[in-house]
């Protein structure tokens, strides 16, 4: 029976299929035929499709930028907090970590009230205006001058994370000897007087050094070589010189109390730096990929360079040297990350690793300044080196940032034929140094005259944890 059912089933199916055209032809003449889509309908559909594509790109870019914002915040806490916290003596671990954490809170408030407007609002060549005071006009709509595919509010919060970590880097120079109250007043004033103008000049509309928006001296700084590292590193040196040496330095040994904490912090900094550099593309495109790759290659090469130089000089490489080298490479590649290919990035990292080791191991000893955690040797020196090398290795193949009046791409760096760019980089570096030195000295003097900068000798010997916060990082209970 089964064999006879199969052909009958096929026959019924064929009858049904062939009956459809016949039924359509014999349908009532009054039944309306399907009209072809009009040109208006097609245009509407195309417009809808284009909008959906734009929305998808905006969602992707926004998702990447929010992720990058979180990565950069992670660089301050826990990254920088652990890195610096492990490098100090155990009696100062909480005080040092608290400095990073406090800035996460205080700088955020400043940024929302007026600092974002001063840094990125429309103003003059040196400082922004007050149009975005209290975040007025900072909402879901993008600002095409900065990033046309993400909300201005996303751009604002991403830039906030840079404003948080930058003053935190300075704390490495005066670690173990500045009062917490003085630190807070200093950092608030420094953010306003030094960071906000520098951020506006390099990245803000109408900024003197803005390469993307027609600044007078277009300085290539993709993610903050001048804005973040030179200003903080040079300010760190000024702080170290102004405050003087720690009690007992350099006669008494002051080794890090926990390289393990610093190791974890350095690894968090390395990971977070992808948000720092690749996020500065402000979109989830190929430029973000290029910056990501350049960042990783430079960090790896610098770790090898510092460790290799230390190995050659001392006969063995140290863990502290290797992680310090990676940070030096990350610092140096920051301005160049969106402008160079992988192999130049690797070379920049290698040079930075060796150069920053020399600054920390030799130059610091020759001049005798007490830069407690080598903020200048890594960030000031590494940032300066990276900003200058950006002018050498930048290529339009990675980022065609310069164009002529007809829209044709122009060379970016020295090796590509734009020798003048190296001069612009020198100008940007010089302005960063001057603003950092003058601004920091003025603020230090003001704070010193009003509330005082340094803890007493007794408080310094006791440690910042107890003298400034009334607690200890470690409680060792005697065993029963």
C-alpha positions as CSV (number, residue, x, y, z in Angstrom):
1,X,0.0,0.0,0.0
2,X,2.9,2.4,0.8
3,X,4.2,2.1,-2.8
4,X,0.9,3.2,-4.3
5,X,0.5,6.2,-1.9
6,X,3.7,7.9,-3.0
7,X,2.8,8.6,-6.7
8,X,-0.7,9.7,-5.6
9,X,0.8,12.3,-3.3
10,X,3.0,13.6,-6.1
11,X,0.0,13.9,-8.4
12,X,-2.0,15.9,-5.9
13,X,1.0,18.2,-5.3
14,X,1.4,18.8,-9.0
15,X,-2.3,19.6,-9.4
16,X,-2.1,22.2,-6.6
17,X,1.0,23.9,-8.0
18,X,-0.3,24.1,-11.6
19,X,-3.7,25.3,-10.4
20,X,-2.2,28.6,-8.9
21,X,-1.5,30.4,-12.2
22,X,-4.9,29.3,-13.6
23,X,-6.7,30.6,-10.6
24,X,-4.9,33.9,-10.9
25,X,-5.9,34.2,-14.6
26,X,-9.5,33.4,-13.9
27,X,-9.8,35.8,-11.0
28,X,-12.4,38.6,-11.1
29,X,-11.4,41.4,-13.5
30,X,-12.4,43.8,-10.7
31,X,-9.6,42.6,-8.4
32,X,-6.9,45.2,-8.3
33,X,-3.4,44.1,-9.6
34,X,-0.3,44.8,-7.5
35,X,1.1,48.1,-8.7
36,X,4.9,48.5,-9.1
37,X,6.5,50.5,-6.4
38,X,6.7,54.2,-7.2
39,X,10.0,56.1,-7.2
40,X,8.8,57.9,-4.1
41,X,8.4,54.6,-2.3
42,X,11.8,53.4,-3.4
43,X,13.4,56.7,-2.2
44,X,11.7,56.3,1.1
45,X,12.9,52.7,1.4
46,X,16.5,53.7,0.5
47,X,16.4,56.5,3.0
48,X,15.2,54.2,5.7
49,X,17.9,51.6,4.9
50,X,20.6,54.3,5.0
51,X,19.3,55.5,8.4
52,X,19.4,51.9,9.7
53,X,23.0,51.6,8.5
54,X,23.9,54.9,10.1
55,X,22.2,53.9,13.4
56,X,24.1,50.5,13.4
57,X,27.4,52.3,12.9
58,X,26.5,54.8,15.6
59,X,25.6,52.0,18.0
60,X,28.9,50.2,17.3
61,X,31.0,53.3,17.8
62,X,29.1,54.3,20.9
63,X,29.5,50.8,22.4
64,X,33.3,50.9,21.7
65,X,33.6,54.4,23.2
66,X,31.8,53.5,26.4
67,X,34.0,50.4,26.7
68,X,37.1,52.5,26.2
69,X,35.9,55.0,28.8
70,X,35.6,52.2,31.3
71,X,39.1,50.9,30.3
72,X,40.6,54.3,30.9
73,X,39.0,54.7,34.3
74,X,40.4,51.3,35.2
75,X,43.8,52.7,34.5
76,X,43.4,55.1,37.5
77,X,41.6,52.7,39.8
78,X,42.8,50.0,40.2
79,X,45.7,50.3,37.7
80,X,47.6,53.4,38.9
81,X,46.5,53.0,42.5
82,X,48.0,49.5,42.6
83,X,51.1,50.4,40.6
84,X,52.0,53.4,42.8
85,X,50.7,51.8,45.9
86,X,53.1,48.9,45.6
87,X,56.1,51.1,45.0
88,X,55.8,53.0,48.3
89,X,56.7,51.8,51.8
90,X,53.9,49.9,53.5
91,X,53.1,52.8,55.9
92,X,52.1,54.9,52.9
93,X,50.2,52.4,50.7
94,X,46.6,53.6,51.6
95,X,47.6,57.2,51.4
96,X,49.1,56.7,48.0
97,X,46.1,54.7,46.7
98,X,43.7,57.2,48.2
99,X,45.2,60.0,46.1
100,X,44.2,58.2,42.9
101,X,40.7,57.3,44.2
102,X,40.0,60.9,45.4
103,X,40.8,62.2,42.0
104,X,38.2,59.9,40.4
105,X,35.6,61.8,42.5
106,X,36.8,65.4,42.6
107,X,37.9,65.7,38.9
108,X,34.5,64.3,37.8
109,X,32.7,67.0,39.7
110,X,34.9,69.7,38.2
111,X,34.5,68.3,34.7
112,X,30.7,68.4,35.0
113,X,30.6,71.9,36.4
114,X,32.9,73.7,34.1
115,X,36.1,71.9,33.1
116,X,34.7,70.1,30.0
117,X,33.5,73.5,28.7
118,X,36.9,75.1,29.3
119,X,38.7,72.2,27.5
120,X,36.3,71.5,24.6
121,X,33.9,74.4,24.4
122,X,34.3,77.0,21.6
123,X,36.7,79.7,22.8
124,X,40.0,81.2,21.7
125,X,43.3,79.6,20.9
126,X,44.2,78.9,24.5
127,X,41.0,78.1,26.4
128,X,37.4,77.1,25.7
129,X,34.3,79.2,26.6
130,X,31.5,78.6,29.0
131,X,28.8,77.4,26.6
132,X,28.9,73.9,28.1
133,X,28.8,75.1,31.7
134,X,27.1,72.5,33.9
135,X,27.1,70.3,30.8
136,X,24.6,72.5,29.0
137,X,24.0,71.2,25.6
138,X,25.9,68.0,26.2
139,X,23.4,65.3,25.3
140,X,22.6,62.6,22.8
141,X,23.3,64.6,19.7
142,X,26.8,64.3,18.4
143,X,29.2,67.2,17.7
144,X,30.6,66.6,14.2
145,X,33.7,68.6,15.0
146,X,34.8,66.0,17.5
147,X,33.0,62.7,16.6
148,X,30.0,62.6,14.3
149,X,28.8,59.1,15.2
150,X,28.6,59.2,19.0
151,X,26.6,61.3,21.4
152,X,28.5,64.4,22.7
153,X,27.8,63.0,26.2
154,X,29.8,59.9,25.4
155,X,32.7,62.1,24.1
156,X,32.5,64.1,27.3
157,X,32.7,61.1,29.6
158,X,35.5,59.6,27.6
159,X,37.6,62.7,27.9
160,X,36.7,62.9,31.6
161,X,38.7,59.7,32.1
162,X,41.8,61.4,30.7
163,X,41.3,64.4,33.0
164,X,41.1,62.0,36.0
165,X,44.3,60.1,35.4
166,X,46.6,62.9,34.3
167,X,46.9,64.7,37.7
168,X,47.1,61.3,39.3
169,X,50.4,60.6,37.5
170,X,52.0,63.6,39.3
171,X,51.4,62.0,42.7
172,X,54.3,59.6,42.0
173,X,56.8,62.4,42.4
174,X,55.7,63.7,45.8
175,X,54.7,60.3,47.2
176,X,55.1,59.8,50.9
177,X,55.5,63.5,51.9
178,X,52.6,65.8,50.8
179,X,49.6,66.5,53.0
180,X,46.3,65.1,51.7
181,X,44.6,68.4,52.0
182,X,47.4,70.1,50.1
183,X,47.3,67.4,47.5
184,X,43.6,68.0,46.9
185,X,43.9,71.8,46.6
186,X,46.9,71.4,44.3
187,X,45.2,68.9,42.0
188,X,42.0,70.9,41.7
189,X,43.9,74.1,40.8
190,X,46.3,72.1,38.5
191,X,43.4,70.6,36.6
192,X,42.0,74.1,35.9
193,X,45.2,76.0,35.3
194,X,47.3,73.4,33.4
195,X,45.2,70.5,32.1
196,X,42.1,72.4,30.8
197,X,44.0,74.9,28.7
198,X,46.4,72.3,27.4
199,X,43.6,69.9,26.4
200,X,41.9,72.8,24.6
201,X,45.0,73.8,22.7
202,X,45.7,70.3,21.4
203,X,42.2,68.8,21.0
204,X,39.6,71.6,21.4
205,X,37.9,73.7,18.7
206,X,40.2,76.6,17.7
207,X,43.0,75.3,19.7
208,X,46.5,76.7,19.0
209,X,48.0,73.2,18.5
210,X,45.0,71.3,17.1
211,X,46.1,69.4,14.0
212,X,42.6,68.2,13.1
213,X,40.8,71.5,13.3
214,X,43.4,73.9,11.8
215,X,45.5,75.0,14.7
216,X,48.2,77.6,14.2
217,X,50.9,75.0,15.1
218,X,49.3,71.6,14.2
219,X,50.8,69.2,16.7
220,X,50.2,65.5,16.2
221,X,49.1,64.1,19.5
222,X,46.6,61.2,19.1
223,X,46.0,60.3,22.7
224,X,47.8,62.7,25.0
225,X,51.6,62.7,24.8
226,X,51.6,66.5,25.3
227,X,48.3,66.9,27.1
228,X,48.7,64.0,29.6
229,X,52.3,62.8,29.9
230,X,54.5,65.8,29.3
231,X,52.3,68.1,31.5
232,X,52.1,65.6,34.3
233,X,55.7,64.4,34.1
234,X,57.2,67.9,34.0
235,X,54.9,69.0,36.8
236,X,56.0,66.0,38.8
237,X,59.6,67.1,38.5
238,X,58.7,70.6,39.6
239,X,56.9,69.1,42.6
240,X,59.8,66.9,43.6
241,X,62.2,69.8,43.4
242,X,60.0,72.2,45.3
243,X,59.1,69.8,48.2
244,X,62.6,68.5,48.6
245,X,63.7,65.0,49.4
246,X,62.0,62.5,51.7
247,X,63.4,62.1,55.2
248,X,66.4,59.8,55.0
249,X,66.7,59.9,51.2
250,X,69.0,58.8,49.6
251,X,71.0,57.4,52.6
252,X,68.2,55.1,53.8
253,X,67.0,52.3,51.6
254,X,63.4,52.8,50.5
255,X,62.5,49.8,48.4
256,X,58.9,49.1,47.2
257,X,56.9,47.3,49.8
258,X,55.1,45.1,47.3
259,X,56.3,44.6,43.7
260,X,53.4,42.1,43.4
261,X,50.9,45.0,43.7
262,X,52.8,47.0,41.3
263,X,53.0,44.1,38.9
264,X,49.2,43.7,38.9
265,X,48.8,47.5,38.5
266,X,51.1,47.6,35.5
267,X,49.2,44.8,33.8
268,X,46.0,46.6,34.3
269,X,47.5,49.8,32.9
270,X,48.7,47.9,29.8
271,X,45.2,46.5,29.2
272,X,43.5,49.8,30.0
273,X,45.8,51.7,27.6
274,X,44.0,50.1,24.7
275,X,41.0,52.2,25.6
276,X,43.3,55.2,26.1
277,X,44.9,54.9,22.6
278,X,42.6,52.9,20.4
279,X,39.6,54.6,21.9
280,X,41.0,58.0,20.8
281,X,40.0,57.0,17.3
282,X,36.5,57.9,18.5
283,X,35.0,55.1,16.4
284,X,35.2,51.3,16.0
285,X,37.0,51.4,12.7
286,X,40.3,50.5,11.2
287,X,42.1,53.5,12.8
288,X,41.2,52.0,16.3
289,X,42.7,48.7,15.2
290,X,45.9,50.4,14.0
291,X,46.3,52.3,17.3
292,X,45.5,49.1,19.3
293,X,48.3,47.2,17.5
294,X,50.8,50.1,17.7
295,X,50.1,50.4,21.5
296,X,50.7,46.7,22.1
297,X,53.9,46.5,20.0
298,X,55.4,49.5,21.7
299,X,54.7,48.3,25.2
300,X,56.3,44.9,24.5
301,X,59.4,46.4,22.9
302,X,59.9,48.9,25.7
303,X,59.6,46.2,28.3
304,X,62.3,44.2,26.5
305,X,64.4,47.4,26.0
306,X,64.3,48.4,29.7
307,X,64.9,44.9,31.0
308,X,67.7,44.4,28.4
309,X,69.5,47.6,29.4
310,X,69.1,46.7,33.1
311,X,70.4,43.2,32.4
312,X,73.4,44.5,30.6
313,X,74.2,47.0,33.4
314,X,73.4,45.0,36.5
315,X,73.8,41.5,35.3
316,X,70.1,40.6,35.8
317,X,66.7,41.9,34.7
318,X,64.3,42.8,37.5
319,X,60.5,42.5,37.5
320,X,60.2,46.1,38.5
321,X,62.3,47.1,35.5
322,X,60.3,45.1,33.1
323,X,56.9,46.5,34.2
324,X,58.4,50.1,34.3
325,X,59.6,49.6,30.8
326,X,56.2,48.6,29.5
327,X,54.7,51.7,31.0
328,X,57.4,53.8,29.4
329,X,56.6,52.3,26.0
330,X,52.9,52.9,26.5
331,X,53.7,56.6,27.4
332,X,55.9,57.1,24.3
333,X,53.5,55.5,21.8
334,X,50.5,57.5,23.1
335,X,50.9,60.6,20.8
336,X,52.0,58.4,17.9
337,X,49.5,55.5,18.2
338,X,47.1,56.8,15.6
339,X,49.7,57.9,13.1
340,X,52.3,55.1,12.8
341,X,52.6,51.5,11.5
342,X,53.5,48.5,13.7
343,X,57.2,48.4,13.0
344,X,57.9,52.1,13.8
345,X,55.7,51.6,16.9
346,X,58.0,48.8,17.9
347,X,61.0,51.0,17.4
348,X,59.5,53.9,19.4
349,X,58.9,51.5,22.2
350,X,62.4,50.0,22.1
351,X,64.0,53.5,22.2
352,X,61.7,54.6,25.0
353,X,62.5,51.6,27.1
354,X,66.2,52.2,27.0
355,X,66.0,56.0,27.2
356,X,63.6,56.0,30.2
357,X,65.8,53.5,32.0
358,X,68.8,55.8,31.5
359,X,66.8,58.7,32.8
360,X,65.8,56.8,36.0
361,X,69.0,55.0,36.6
362,X,71.6,57.6,35.6
363,X,70.2,61.1,35.2
364,X,68.2,61.0,38.4
365,X,71.2,59.9,40.4
366,X,73.5,62.6,38.8
367,X,71.1,65.4,39.7
368,X,69.9,63.9,43.0
369,X,66.3,64.9,42.9
370,X,63.8,62.7,44.8
371,X,61.2,61.8,42.2
372,X,59.8,59.1,44.5
373,X,58.1,56.8,41.8
374,X,59.9,58.2,38.7
375,X,57.0,60.1,37.3
376,X,59.3,62.4,35.4
377,X,61.7,59.7,34.3
378,X,58.8,57.7,32.7
379,X,56.1,60.2,31.8
380,X,57.9,63.5,31.4
381,X,60.9,62.0,29.5
382,X,58.9,59.3,27.7
383,X,56.2,61.7,26.7
384,X,58.7,64.2,25.3
385,X,60.5,61.5,23.4
386,X,57.2,60.0,22.0
387,X,55.9,63.4,20.9
388,X,59.1,64.2,18.9
389,X,59.3,60.7,17.4
390,X,55.7,61.1,16.3
391,X,56.8,63.9,14.0
392,X,59.4,61.5,12.5
393,X,57.4,58.3,11.9
394,X,53.8,59.6,11.3
395,X,52.4,58.5,8.0
396,X,49.3,59.5,6.0
397,X,48.8,55.8,5.1
398,X,47.6,55.3,8.7
399,X,45.9,58.6,9.3
400,X,45.6,61.1,6.4
401,X,45.1,64.1,8.8
402,X,46.6,66.8,6.6
403,X,44.9,67.7,3.3
404,X,45.3,70.6,0.8
405,X,42.5,72.9,-0.4
406,X,41.5,70.4,-3.0
407,X,41.2,67.6,-0.5
408,X,44.4,65.8,-1.6
409,X,46.3,64.0,1.2
410,X,49.5,65.6,2.3
411,X,52.5,63.9,4.0
412,X,52.4,63.6,7.8
413,X,55.9,63.0,9.2
414,X,59.5,63.7,8.5
415,X,60.2,60.3,6.8
416,X,57.2,60.9,4.6
417,X,58.6,64.2,3.4
418,X,57.0,66.7,5.9
419,X,60.1,68.0,7.7
420,X,58.1,71.0,9.1
421,X,56.0,68.7,11.2
422,X,59.0,68.0,13.4
423,X,59.2,71.7,14.1
424,X,55.5,71.7,15.1
425,X,56.1,68.9,17.4
426,X,59.0,70.8,19.1
427,X,56.7,73.8,19.5
428,X,54.0,71.6,21.1
429,X,56.4,70.1,23.4
430,X,57.9,73.4,24.4
431,X,54.5,74.9,25.1
432,X,53.6,71.9,27.3
433,X,56.8,72.2,29.3
434,X,56.3,76.0,29.8
435,X,52.7,75.7,30.9
436,X,53.5,72.8,33.2
437,X,56.5,74.5,34.9
438,X,54.9,78.0,35.3
439,X,51.5,76.7,36.3
440,X,52.8,74.1,38.8
441,X,55.2,76.5,40.4
442,X,52.5,79.2,40.9
443,X,50.1,76.6,42.4
444,X,52.7,75.1,44.7
445,X,53.6,78.5,46.0
446,X,50.0,79.4,46.6
447,X,49.2,76.2,48.4
448,X,52.4,76.4,50.4
449,X,51.6,79.9,51.6
450,X,48.0,79.2,52.5
451,X,47.7,75.7,54.0
452,X,51.2,74.3,53.7
453,X,52.3,71.5,51.4
454,X,54.4,69.0,53.4
455,X,53.6,66.8,56.4
456,X,55.8,67.3,59.4
457,X,58.9,65.1,59.9
458,X,57.1,63.2,62.6
459,X,54.1,62.5,60.4
460,X,56.3,61.5,57.5
461,X,58.2,59.0,59.7
462,X,54.8,57.7,61.1
463,X,53.5,57.3,57.5
464,X,50.7,58.9,55.6
465,X,48.2,56.1,56.3
466,X,48.1,56.9,60.0
467,X,48.9,60.6,59.9
468,X,46.6,61.6,57.1
469,X,43.8,58.9,57.2
470,X,44.0,57.3,60.7
471,X,44.2,53.8,59.3
472,X,46.7,51.2,58.1
473,X,46.9,49.2,55.0
474,X,48.0,46.1,56.8
475,X,47.1,44.9,60.3
476,X,49.5,42.1,61.3
477,X,47.9,40.2,64.2
478,X,50.3,38.3,66.5
479,X,49.8,34.6,66.3
480,X,48.4,32.8,69.3
